[in-house]
Amino acid sequence: MRAGPVDEQPRSFVEEIGKGIVLLGKGEYRKKISSYMKRIREHEQKIRKELASPNPHEGRIRHWEVEIEAFRIGIKRAEKRLGRAKR
């Protein structure tokens, strides 16, 4: 039987994702923020490239914009867990 997140050693913070609970420490939240920021830059680059094409695909652009917003929400949540939330 494979051990799930609940079976791991408890850490500083708990984040609920779907039905499971994932336990994260401060370093993991920092990594998460860094990862989200990287993904935002990647998606912004994809949007710029798509807009520069002769026939930009509106659906792709909208999809990337929605994902960027989700990443920004994830960053806000992680910052809140780190006590860095901007009010």
N, C-alpha and C positions, 0 to 999 in steps of 0.2 A: 504494500500500500504506500502510495506516494504522500509525503507530508505536504500539507497545504500551508498557506500563509498564516493561518491561525495557530499551527503547530510550531512556528518559528519563535525564537526568543522575542519577547516584547521589546519595543524600542520607544523612543520619545513620543512619536505622534502616530495617530491612527487615521487612515483615510479610507473611506468607503468607496468601492468601485463596483457598481452593479450589485450582485448578491453577496460577493465576497468582501472580506476586509483585508486590506493590505497595510502592513505596519511599516512605517518609514521613519528614518532618523533625519536629522537636520542636513547631513551631507547628501542624502538622497533627494531631499527637496531642492537643494542647490543644483544638483545634477539635472533634476527634472526641469527647473527653470532654464538652465543652459540649453538643454535639449529642445525645449519649446522655442526659445529664441532662435536657435539654429534653423528649426523647421519653418519659422516665420520668414526668415531671410531667404530660405530656399523657395518658399511659395511666392514671395514677392518677386523673386527673380523669374520664376515660371510665368507669373502674370505679365511682367515687363516683356518677356520674350514673346508671349502669345499676342500681346497688344501690338508688337512690332511686326507681326506676320501679316501678309496681305489680307487674310480672312480670319480674324480672331474668332475663336470658338467661345461664345458667351457662356455656354454651360460649364466648360472647364474653368473659366475665370471665376464664375460664381462659386463653383465647388471649392476652389482654393481660397476664396474670400471667406467662405463659411468655416473652413478649417483654420484659417488664421484667427478668426474670432474665437473659436474653441480653444486654440493654443493660448490666446490672451486671457481667457477665463481660467485656464489651468495655471497660468503664471500668477494671477491674482490669488487663487486658492493656495498655491504653494507659498507665496509671500505672506499670506495671512497665517499659515501654519508656522512660518518662521518668525512671526511677530513683526513683519515689515510691511504690513498692509497700509496702503495709502488711503486715507479717509477723505 
